[in-house]
């Protein structure tokens, strides 16, 4: 894609970079109201059957994912036109989803500015090693990487680590406003959890909120993972890295069934989001449908996305993700070559 085509593409997307107050308010209503109603019904159902309560919690988890997308938009100042309004709503939704607004906003902004850049990995992204880096890494580093990339660890322990550990502490070098926002979020989370435990009982609270956070957290990590981990993705060293190419070639279009697309706030149109983070989530589909070049991006479905689980390392020579089996075949090839 030439520089001129990249410029033209960004100009085509620009008209969609404005939020609509009516659409934003409606999304708040159709997200918050069902979530709190489902939470209440799940609590009431505990006296009838825990399986019924668990089923309602599973559905509520989907609405918490949708709430996180609103939080995500606020971090990009794309949900409302007013920056202060975005910060207030972002802090509130951050408390409900356990993500400190200012801290996550910083890390995610770095992610957007460095996504698919091999020389600027490490902030707001998933740990990715190249084949050469893995082969040259110490034994224990390779073990740690294999554990990290194991699906049971990433999608099972990942949400627990993110909610209870990583997001509870300020990053090194954080400014006062960011640190204060993290403290406010943590205290608010404790106060809200304490209030619910006091009024409803800690067992009831954990039986409902536990599944909601675990399921929504696993889904969130899965979405982020598959949107950047597909066979012919895009990774380049800094000298060759291009923002637009990283967006449209390094971020996938995750084509989901309409209900799941709605629950996940259209985040499957991740190529559009990375091209222009200022487009609110409810306009992402329109950008994709009305911008021809964006319809030729890497596309994955529910079925094909499962294959991403085997992709563990980036092969710089062939410009594609490979699995650990590739290391074994590479070792055999090199051994045969030396003989």
Secondary structure, DSSP 4 states (H G I P E B T S, - for coil): --HHHHHHHHHHHHTT-S--HHHHHHHHHHHHHHHHHHHHHHHHHTTT-HHHHHHHHHHHHHHHHHHHHHHHHHHTT-SSSSHHHHHHHHHHHHHHHT--HHHHHHHHHHHHHHTTBTTS-SSSS---EEHHHHHHS-HHHHHHHHHHHSHHIIIIIHHHHHHHTGGGSPPTT--HHHHHHHHHHHHHHHHHHHHHHHHH-HHHHHHHHHHHHHHHHHHHHHHHHHTT--TT---B-TTT--HHHHHHHHS-EEE--HHHHHHTTTTTBHHHHHH-TTS-GGGHHHHHHH-GGGGGS-EEEHHHHGGGGG--EEETTTTEEE-THHHHHHHHHHHHHH-
